[in-house]
């Protein structure tokens, strides 16, 4: 599990995927979201710029990211 410490109010989903290196690039992050390969708190998330806040769990490519 990857723990990501949020420094601001929120982070956009594609930026989170890049920051945690789950996605190698912004293009890859967008593709993962478009293909329905990213879940947010157990449900598929299709919004690339979804505002992710503390307490949420993101899963993609077999990785789990906990936002703290």
Secondary structure as the mmCIF struct_conf table of DSSP 4:
data_model
#
loop_
_struct_conf.conf_type_id
_struct_conf.id
_struct_conf.beg_label_comp_id
_struct_conf.beg_label_asym_id
_struct_conf.beg_label_seq_id
_struct_conf.end_label_comp_id
_struct_conf.end_label_asym_id
_struct_conf.end_label_seq_id
STRN STRN1 UNK A 2 UNK A 4
BEND BEND1 UNK A 8 UNK A 9
STRN STRN2 UNK A 11 UNK A 12
HELX_RH_AL_P HELX_RH_AL_P1 UNK A 13 UNK A 19
TURN_TY1_P TURN_TY1_P1 UNK A 20 UNK A 21
BEND BEND2 UNK A 22 UNK A 25
HELX_RH_AL_P HELX_RH_AL_P2 UNK A 26 UNK A 34
TURN_TY1_P TURN_TY1_P2 UNK A 35 UNK A 36
STRN STRN3 UNK A 38 UNK A 40
TURN_TY1_P TURN_TY1_P3 UNK A 41 UNK A 42
STRN STRN4 UNK A 43 UNK A 44
TURN_TY1_P TURN_TY1_P4 UNK A 48 UNK A 49
STRN STRN5 UNK A 51 UNK A 52
TURN_TY1_P TURN_TY1_P5 UNK A 54 UNK A 55
STRN STRN6 UNK A 57 UNK A 60
TURN_TY1_P TURN_TY1_P6 UNK A 61 UNK A 62
STRN STRN7 UNK A 63 UNK A 67
#
